[in-house]
Amino acid sequence: MHRLLLASTAALALTAAAVPAHARQPAPPAPAADLTAAQRAAALSEIRAKVQTLYVFPEKRAAIVDRLKKSEKAGRYDLANPAAFAEALSKDLTEASGDKHMYLDFSPAQYAAQAGDGAEAQASAEAFWRAEALQKNHGLAEMKILPGNVRYLKITGFYWVNDVTGQAYDDAMRFLKGGDAVIIDLRGNGGGSGQAVNYLTSHFTKSDDLLLTFTRAQETPSQSRSQGFLPAGRLIGKPLYVLTDGGCFSACEEFVYHVQQFKLGELIGDGTGGGANNNDLIPIAPSFMVSISAGRPIHPVSGTNWEGVGIKPDTPAAPAKTLDVALQHALTKLVAAPNAAPADREVAAWALAEVDARLNPPTVSPQHLQSLAGRYGEALLTFRDGQLWYTRANRPERRLLPLDGKDTFTAEGGANMLRVHIKGDTLELQLPNTPPLVFKRG
């Protein structure tokens, strides 16, 4: 499981390097070296000290520390395998605090990058996260144009590299800006850099809007506000749909919460993970990273946050149908848009019929499908494996999916939304805003 850090632009406070601390690194199949009793004792002592000093809720610190001491005394941490040690300790940290940002990772690579002090350690940490961000294209994993000119963006994690990530987001925002509606898919996004979330959110809000207030123990509260100048411009007013699930956590939830609280768009899918506290990632010898919640965000609309409760979607949807439900909602809105050009409205309506059919597939008997098979001029319909297939003039064969439960089908796999309609001995090939091509049977 990946858990990522929620860090504010203004309140980013990481030991060793002030850079976005990102994904939990998956434990390797075999540890580099067994832990000694002395190493375990030293690690536990330092972790308890960090909890006692940093944990965001002082009234809970003693109970967390006491849980760790009791487990140590009972021998539950007497584990030579570093990954197993981290797993056992994480269980206690999470259960004692009720906080999903409280955990220990066995992460030799991240430890090596962030351990130490001074400029050299900071440069090492920055290089580590820069490589991670570039390898994953800053979390901007997929962009595509869906039917009806609905623009889709998949964000798998929130990364931030100064003077680099912003340019990647600018390109993505320009792509979204060209659409008539926007779908942002955050399913499985474990979080990451608050600076990236701030930059994304700014495109859907006004300049200098207060987004969050951050509190940390014995520190003056700080604020996160929306950006002023945005090279790609703002997307305010464009229909926005955000896909969520239980894997959306931490910084991912910050964006989702802004969409909900500021009424920027519609949330579709499942409830989120429920991790709002700001966590510091701290190197612990010999090869661990401990995550400790050291701050908490307060939203200006709700006066609270999503810690422990997550964020419920506006429209619940099953995982396999979440994207189609969002597309259905977007296309329905576009079809009804009062200022839409007739040609654009027809394309949206055409696409909407296909989405409706996917969400509620019509039933057509195999016998009826078989009766439609045959040659219609240069078009050929073939009945095979209980389904109808279409090809024409040596073009690739495409499966036909029922649209109306009778004689109208959409050709699967094409970008042009081709429909096949059979009336008696006549076959029509239909496209939006285009006269049909007609072929006679035989």
C-alpha positions in Angstrom: 0.0 0.0 0.0 1.3 3.4 -0.9 0.7 6.3 1.5 1.8 9.7 0.4 2.5 12.9 2.2 0.1 15.8 2.4 2.3 18.9 2.7 1.3 22.5 2.3 3.1 25.0 0.2 3.7 27.1 3.3 4.0 24.5 5.9 6.3 21.9 4.3 8.6 20.7 7.1 10.7 17.7 6.4 13.7 16.5 8.2 16.8 16.6 6.0 15.3 18.3 3.0 12.4 20.6 2.3 11.2 18.7 -0.8 7.9 16.9 -1.3 8.1 13.5 0.4 6.2 11.1 -1.8 5.4 7.5 -2.1 6.0 4.8 0.5 8.7 2.7 -1.1 7.5 -1.0 -1.4 9.6 -3.3 0.8 12.0 -5.4 -1.2 11.5 -9.2 -1.2 14.6 -9.7 1.0 16.1 -7.3 3.4 19.7 -6.0 2.9 20.7 -7.1 6.3 19.2 -8.4 9.5 18.4 -6.0 12.3 20.4 -6.3 15.5 18.8 -5.8 18.9 20.8 -2.6 19.4 19.5 -1.2 16.1 15.9 -2.0 17.0 16.3 -0.4 20.4 17.9 2.7 18.9 15.2 3.0 16.2 12.4 2.6 18.8 13.9 5.2 21.1 14.2 7.8 18.3 10.7 7.1 17.0 9.2 7.6 20.5 11.1 10.8 20.9 9.8 12.1 17.5 6.2 11.2 18.5 6.6 12.9 21.8 7.9 16.1 20.2 6.0 16.3 16.9 2.7 14.5 16.9 0.0 17.1 16.1 -2.3 16.2 19.0 -0.3 16.5 22.3 -3.0 14.8 24.3 -2.5 11.6 22.3 1.3 11.4 22.5 1.6 9.6 25.8 -0.8 6.8 24.7 1.1 6.2 21.5 4.4 6.1 23.2 3.0 3.8 25.9 1.7 1.4 23.2 5.2 1.3 21.6 6.8 0.6 25.0 4.4 -2.2 25.9 4.9 -3.9 22.5 8.7 -3.6 22.9 8.6 -5.1 26.4 6.3 -7.9 25.1 8.8 -8.8 22.4 6.6 -8.0 19.5 9.4 -6.1 17.8 12.0 -8.8 18.3 12.2 -9.2 14.5 15.4 -9.5 12.5 13.7 -8.8 9.2 13.5 -5.0 8.7 10.4 -5.1 6.6 8.6 -7.2 9.3 9.8 -4.9 12.0 8.4 -1.9 10.1 5.1 -3.6 9.6 4.7 -4.5 13.2 5.6 -1.0 14.3 3.3 0.6 11.7 0.4 -1.4 13.1 0.9 0.0 16.6 1.5 3.5 15.4 -1.7 3.5 13.3 -3.9 1.8 15.8 -2.7 3.8 18.8 -3.2 7.1 17.1 -6.2 6.3 14.8 -4.1 8.1 12.2 -3.3 6.6 8.8 -0.3 8.9 8.4 1.4 7.3 11.3 3.7 4.4 10.0 7.2 3.2 9.5 8.6 2.1 6.2 11.6 0.0 5.5 13.0 2.1 2.6 16.8 1.9 2.1 16.8 4.1 -1.0 14.8 6.9 0.5 16.7 6.7 3.8 20.0 7.0 1.9 18.7 10.0 0.0 17.3 11.9 3.1 19.6 10.9 5.9 22.2 13.4 7.2 22.3 17.2 7.5 23.4 20.2 5.5 23.5 21.1 1.8 24.8 17.7 0.7 21.9 15.8 2.3 19.4 18.3 0.9 20.8 18.0 -2.6 20.6 14.2 -2.3 17.0 14.3 -1.2 16.1 16.7 -4.0 17.8 14.4 -6.6 15.9 11.4 -5.2 12.4 13.0 -5.6 13.3 14.7 -8.9 14.1 11.3 -10.4 10.9 9.9 -9.0 8.8 12.7 -10.4 10.4 12.6 -13.9 10.1 8.9 -14.2 6.4 9.2 -13.5 5.8 12.3 -15.5 4.9 14.2 -12.2 2.0 11.8 -11.8 0.3 13.0 -15.0 -0.2 9.5 -16.3 -2.8 9.7 -19.0 -4.6 12.3 -21.1 -7.2 11.5 -23.7 -10.2 12.9 -25.6 -13.4 11.1 -24.8 -16.5 11.2 -27.1 -18.2 14.6 -27.1 -14.9 16.4 -26.6 -14.8 15.5 -22.9 -11.1 15.8 -21.8 -9.8 13.2 -19.4 -6.7 13.4 -17.1 -5.4 10.6 -14.9 -3.2 11.7 -12.0 -1.6 8.8 -10.1 0.3 10.9 -7.5 1.2 14.6 -6.7 4.9 15.4 -7.3 6.6 18.7 -7.4 9.9 19.7 -8.8 10.6 23.4 -8.9 10.7 24.9 -12.4 9.8 21.6 -13.9 6.5 20.2 -12.6 4.6 23.5 -13.2 5.4 23.3 -16.9 4.0 19.7 -17.1 0.8 20.9 -15.4 0.6 23.9 -17.7 0.6 21.5 -20.7 -2.0 19.3 -19.1 -4.2 22.3 -18.2 -4.0 23.6 -21.8 -5.2 20.1 -23.0 -8.1 20.2 -20.5 -9.0 23.7 -21.5 -9.7 22.6 -25.0 -12.5 20.3 -23.9 -16.2 21.0 -23.4 -16.1 19.2 -20.0 -13.3 17.8 -17.8 -12.8 14.5 -16.0 -9.9 14.2 -13.5 -9.4 10.6 -12.4 -7.8 10.4 -8.9 -8.6 6.8 -8.2 -5.7 5.1 -6.4 -3.8 8.4 -6.0 -2.1 8.1 -2.6 -1.3 11.8 -2.4 2.0 13.7 -2.4 3.0 17.3 -2.6 0.7 20.0 -1.4 2.4 22.4 -3.8 1.2 20.3 -6.8 -2.4 20.2 -5.3 -2.3 24.0 -4.8 -1.2 24.5 -8.4 -4.0 22.2 -9.8 -6.7 23.7 -7.6 -5.7 27.2 -8.6 -6.9 26.5 -12.1 -10.4 26.1 -10.9 -10.5 28.9 -8.3 -10.0 32.6 -8.3 -6.6 34.3 -7.6 -5.5 34.5 -4.0 -8.4 32.5 -2.6 -7.7 31.0 0.9 -7.5 27.2 0.5 -6.3 25.9 3.8 -4.9 27.1 7.2 -2.2 24.8 8.7 -1.5 24.4 12.3 1.5 22.8 13.9 2.5 22.5 17.6 4.1 25.7 19.0 4.1 27.3 15.6 2.1 30.2 14.1 -0.6 29.0 11.7 0.2 29.4 8.0 -2.0 29.6 5.0 -2.2 28.1 1.5 -3.8 30.4 -1.1 -4.5 29.9 -4.8 -2.0 31.1 -7.4 -2.2 34.4 -9.2 -0.6 34.0 -12.6 -1.2 30.7 -14.4 0.3 30.3 -17.9 -2.5 28.1 -19.1 -5.2 30.3 -17.7 -8.1 29.3 -15.5 -10.8 26.6 -16.1 -13.5 28.2 -14.0 -17.0 27.3 -15.1 -16.0 24.4 -17.2 -18.0 21.3 -16.2 -15.7 19.3 -13.9 -16.0 15.6 -12.8 -13.6 14.1 -10.3 -13.3 10.3 -9.9 -12.6 9.0 -6.4 -12.1 5.8 -4.4 -10.7 4.5 -1.2 -7.2 4.7 -2.6 -7.4 8.5 -2.9 -5.6 9.6 0.2 -3.9 12.6 1.9 -3.0 15.3 -0.7 -5.3 13.6 -3.2 -8.1 14.2 -0.8 -7.2 17.8 -0.4 -8.1 18.5 -4.1 -11.3 16.4 -3.7 -12.2 18.3 -0.6 -11.7 21.7 -2.4 -14.0 20.5 -5.3 -16.6 19.5 -2.7 -16.4 22.5 -0.4 -16.0 25.2 -3.0 -18.6 23.4 -5.3 -16.1 23.3 -8.2 -17.5 20.1 -9.7 -19.1 16.7 -9.1 -17.4 13.8 -7.2 -18.2 10.4 -8.7 -17.1 7.0 -7.4 -16.4 5.8 -3.8 -15.4 7.5 -0.5 -11.8 8.5 0.0 -9.3 7.2 2.5 -9.6 9.8 5.3 -6.1 11.1 5.9 -5.9 14.9 6.3 -3.1 15.4 8.8 0.2 16.8 7.5 3.0 14.3 8.0 6.8 14.6 8.2 8.9 11.8 6.8 12.0 11.4 9.0 15.0 9.1 8.4 15.5 6.5 11.1 18.7 4.4 11.2 19.6 2.0 9.8 17.2 2.2 6.8 13.8 3.4 7.7 11.5 6.3 7.2 9.0 7.2 9.9 5.9 9.2 9.0 4.5 11.3 11.9 1.5 13.7 11.6 2.9 17.0 12.7 0.2 19.4 11.6 -3.4 19.6 10.5 -5.3 21.6 7.8 -8.4 23.6 8.4 -10.7 24.4 5.4 -12.2 27.9 5.3 -15.7 26.6 4.2 -16.2 23.6 6.6 -14.0 24.8 9.4 -12.6 21.3 9.7 -11.1 18.6 7.4 -11.5 15.0 6.2 -9.4 13.3 8.8 -10.7 9.8 9.7 -14.0 10.2 7.8 -12.9 10.7 4.2 -15.0 12.4 1.6 -18.2 11.0 0.2 -18.9 11.3 -3.5 -21.8 13.2 -4.8 -22.7 10.2 -7.0 -21.7 6.7 -5.8 -20.6 4.4 -8.7 -19.2 0.9 -8.9 -15.5 0.8 -9.8 -16.1 -0.7 -13.3 -18.7 2.0 -14.1 -17.2 5.1 -12.5 -15.7 6.6 -15.7 -18.8 5.9 -17.7 -21.1 7.4 -15.1 -18.9 10.6 -15.1 -19.0 10.6 -18.9 -22.8 10.2 -18.9 -23.2 13.1 -16.5 -20.9 15.3 -18.6 -22.6 14.5 -21.9 -26.0 15.0 -20.4 -25.0 18.5 -19.4 -23.5 19.2 -22.8 -26.6 18.0 -24.7 -28.7 20.4 -22.5 -26.3 23.4 -22.8 -28.4 26.3 -24.1 -25.6 27.9 -26.1 -24.2 24.7 -27.7 -23.9 24.6 -31.5 -26.4 22.1 -33.1 -23.5 20.0 -34.5 -21.8 19.8 -31.1 -25.1 18.9 -29.4 -25.7 16.1 -31.9 -22.2 14.7 -31.3 -22.8 14.8 -27.5 -26.2 13.1 -27.8 -24.7 10.5 -30.1 -22.0 9.7 -27.6 -24.5 9.8 -24.7 -26.5 7.0 -26.3 -23.4 4.8 -26.4 -22.6 5.4 -22.8 -26.1 4.7 -21.7 -26.0 1.4 -23.6 -22.7 0.5 -21.8 -24.2 1.3 -18.4 -27.4 -0.5 -19.1 -26.7 -3.0 -22.0 -29.8 -3.9 -24.1 -30.5 -7.6 -24.5 -30.8 -9.0 -28.0 -31.4 -12.7 -28.6 -28.8 -14.7 -30.4 -31.5 -15.8 -32.9 -32.2 -12.2 -33.8 -28.6 -11.4 -34.2 -28.1 -14.4 -36.5 -31.0 -13.3 -38.6 -29.2 -10.0 -39.3 -26.0 -11.6 -40.5 -25.2 -11.5 -44.2 -23.8 -9.3 -46.9 -25.1 -5.8 -47.5 -23.4 -4.5 -50.6 -19.7 -4.1 -49.6 -20.6 -4.4 -45.9 -20.5 -7.8 -44.2 -22.2 -8.8 -40.9 -21.0 -12.1 -39.4 -22.6 -13.9 -36.5 -19.9 -15.6 -34.3 -19.7 -16.6 -30.7 -23.2 -15.3 -30.0 -22.3 -11.8 -31.3 -22.5 -9.8 -34.4 -19.3 -8.5 -36.2 -19.0 -5.9 -39.0 -16.5 -5.3 -41.7 -16.5 -3.4 -45.0 -14.1 -3.4 -48.0 -11.2 -5.1 -46.2 -11.4 -2.8 -43.2 -10.6 -4.3 -39.8 -13.5 -6.3 -38.3 -15.3 -4.6 -35.4 -17.8 -6.1 -32.9 -21.3 -4.6 -32.9 -22.8 -3.6 -29.5 -26.6 -3.2 -29.3 -27.8 0.3 -28.7 -31.6 -0.2 -28.7 -32.2 -3.8 -28.1 -33.2 -4.4 -31.6 -31.6 -3.3 -34.9 -29.2 -0.4 -34.1 -25.6 -1.1 -33.0 -22.4 0.8 -32.4 -19.2 -0.5 -33.9 -16.7 -1.1 -31.0 -13.2 0.2 -31.1 -13.5 3.1 -33.5 -13.0 6.8 -32.8 -15.7 7.9 -35.1 -18.8 6.6 -33.3 -20.0 4.6 -36.2 -23.4 3.1 -36.0 -24.9 0.2 -38.0 -28.7 0.3 -38.4 -30.6 -2.5 -40.2 -34.1 -2.0 -41.6 -35.4 -5.1 -43.3 -33.0 -5.7 -46.2 -31.3 -2.3 -45.9 -28.2 -1.6 -43.8 -27.3 2.0 -42.9 -23.9 3.2 -41.8 -24.5 6.3 -39.7 -22.2 9.0 -38.3 -23.1 12.2 -36.4 -23.8 15.2 -38.6 -23.4 13.1 -41.8 -25.9 11.5 -44.2 -26.0 7.8 -43.9 -24.4 5.3 -46.3 -27.1 2.8 -47.5 -26.4 -0.8 -48.6 -28.9 -3.4 -49.9 -28.8 -7.0 -48.7 -27.5 -9.6 -51.1 
